[in-house]
Amino acid sequence: MRLHFIVHEDFEAPGAYEIWGQNNNFKMTYSRVYLNEELPSTVEEIDFLIVMGGPQSPDTTIEACSHFNSLAEQAVIKKAIQANKVVLGICLGSQLIGEALGAKFEHSPEREIGKFPIMLTEYGFKNSLFSHLGKMTEVGHWHNDMPGLTSDAKIIAFSAGCPRQIVEYSKLVYDLQCHMELTPKVIELLIQHSAAELDQAHDYKFVNTREELRKHDYQEMNQNLFIFLDKLKDEYLKLN
């Protein structure tokens, strides 16, 4: 299995997605765009395209952020979808998938930073890829926006602060506005680069303090992510 990560910032690291790849001895390649590494010119050598988060939005211009090319990333996403690859978007990555499919991202009703429950929709609970999550599970959050919906998109999960936490666009294309990949190491990186947001934690309903972020146990959400990825891998092999 060949995984390719598009990574926008060093503090928005793949975390548990990378651990899953390492545990399974999968080949992993990267486009670390913050280091000006190139996006893949072809998707033939990719099975999973995983587009990570970042402080940018799909509307961020090259003038505003020289290492982020929203339209170029959307073009890669489209290629991977058309080639029947697995495409996963996390946070910003989820919004880019929606944009690539013609669905405009939107601002989330609430800022969410920390660890909070998501609830599965009836469709999500019946979906075999997510049934192991139960009707409610706690996951990581670090966002202000959410992905747009195409006419045939299906919402898998939502939270009290955001109506689009996990979205299915097709059997191999999923948005995770939430962050199931968070680990203590990634949390520290995010804390170091989020001083302004965390200084205002007490002004928001769904924003944890630094102390709360450090105390959380992230292992259960990581294990739930691994189960989902294993199931998705099997689905990919079945369809290809």
N, C-alpha and C positions, 0 to 999 in steps of 0.2 A: 504494500500500500504506500502511495506517495502523497505526502502532505506538503502543500505550499502555503506559507503564511505571508500575508501582507501586513506589515507592522508599521504603524504610523509614528510611534514614539517609544523610546526605550522603557518608559514607565507604564506603557499599556502592553505589557508583555503577554505572550501566549499562556503562561502559567500551566494550568492543568491540561490544556490541549497538547502542549509540548510533552508533558509527563506521559500522557496516553500514548503519544507517538514513540517515546523512548521505551516505555514498558513493552511495546509490541514490536520493537526493532524496525519501525517503519522508516523509510527514507524521508527526511525533512529538509526542505529548502525554504529560502526566505527572500522576500523583497523588503528589506529594512529601509523604507523610503526616507526616514530621518537621516540615514547615512548616504542618501542619494543612490541606493542600489536600485537597479532597474526592475520594472514590472516584467512578468513573463511575457515573451513575445508570442508564445504558443501555449496551449493548455494540454497538448497531447501527452506530456509526461507528468501530468497531475491527476490524481484521483480525488483528493479533497482540496478545495480552495477555501482557506479560512482567512477572512478579512477582519482584522482586529479593530479595536476602538481607538479613540483619540479625542483631543479637545476640539478638533475641527468639526465643521458640519459639511454636508454635501454641497452647500453654497459657498464654502470658503474658496477664494480665488488663489491662483498661483502668486499673484501680487501680495496677497495677505500672508501666504505660507508657501515659500518657494519649493518645499519638498513634497507638497501635496497637490496631486493632479486628479481632481474628482472625476472628470470626464474620462481620463485614461484608465482609472480604476474601474469605472462603470463598464468600459469597453471590454476589459479582461473578464469581469463578472459575466457579461453577456455571452462571451465566447464559451466560458465554462458551463453555463446553463445550457446553451445550445448543443454542447458536446456531451450532455448528459452526465456531467460530473457532479459530485457533491459540492454544494456551495453553502458555506456557513458564514453569517455575518454577526459580529458581536458589537453592540452599541453603535458607534459610527459605521462599522461594517454592515450592520443590519439596515441602516438608513440608506447606504450606498446600493444595496441589493434592491431595495424598493425603488430607488431612483432609476436604476438600470432597467427596471421593469415598467417604468412609467408612472410610478406612484410617489408623489411628493411627500417628503418627510414633514413632520409637524412637531411643534413643541409639546412636550408632555405636560399634563395638568400640574404635576408636582415635580420638583427636584428630588431625586432619590440618591442618597449616598449611604451605603452601609449594608446591613443584612436584614432583609424583611421578607415576609411570606409572599409567594405568588399562588394564585388559585387557578386550577385547570378548568377550562370550559368543558361542557359536556362532550364536545368533539375531541378536545385534548385528552380527556380521561379515557375515552374509548380508543384513542390512537395507540397502537401497540408500541410505538417508539417512546411514548411518554407515560404509559400506564404505571410504570414502577415509581413514578413521583407521587402517586396518590392524588387526592383532591387538593392538597395544599402542601407546599414545601418551602423551606427558607433558602433563599439564594442571595448572591451579592448584587449590588446596584451601584452605579456611578454615572448618572446621566441627567440631562435636561430635556432631551428630545426623544422622538420615537419614530419608527419606520412608517411609511405610507402603506396603504392597502390597495392591492389590485382588485379587480372585480371578483376574482376567484380565490383570493387569499383567505385562509382560515386562521382564526386566532386560537392558539393552543392554550395560552395562559395570560393572565392579567394580574395586576396588583392593586392595592388601594390607591396608589398614587399614579398608576399608568395603565391604560386599558390595553396596551399592546406589548406584552413582555416576551412572548414567544409567538412567532407567526410562521405558518407553513405556506409557501408559495407553490410548491410542488413536492412530490415524494422524495426529492433529493435536495431541495432548496429551503433553508430555514433561517429565520432571523431570531437572534437571542439579544433582545435589548438588555436583558439581565446579564450578570457576570458570574457564571458558574465556575469559571476558571480561576477565580481568585485564590491565592495562597498567602500565607504570612509574608513571604518575600515580596510578592507583587503589591500587597497592601502597603508595605513600607515605601515602596517606590511611588505609589499613588499619593500617599500622605505627604511625602517630600515635595510633590509638585502640585499640591492642591491647598496651599495655605489659605488663600482668600475664601474658598468655599467652606473649609473646615472652621475657620474663625467665625463664620456665621451659622454654625450648626444649630445653635439654640433658636434661631429665627425660622427654622423649617421643621415641618412635622416629620419628614422622612430623611433626615440627615443625622448620621451618627457622629459623635465626637471622636477625636483621635484615640482616646482611651477605649471607647466601645469597639472601634474598628480593630484594635489590637487584641482585644479579649475574645473576639468571636472564634469559634471553631469552624473552619472551612472544609474539613475533610469529608463530611457527609455530602455536601453539594458537589465536591469533586468526584466522589464515587458515583453519584447519580449522573453526572456528566459522562463518566466513563461508560456506564451502562447504555446511555443514549447513543454514544458514539459507536459502541460495539454493534448495537442494533442497526444503526444507520449504515455502517460498513457492510453488514449482511444484506441490507436492502439494496445497496449499490451493486454488490456482486450479483445479486439475483437479477437486477435490471440490466446488467452489462455482461 
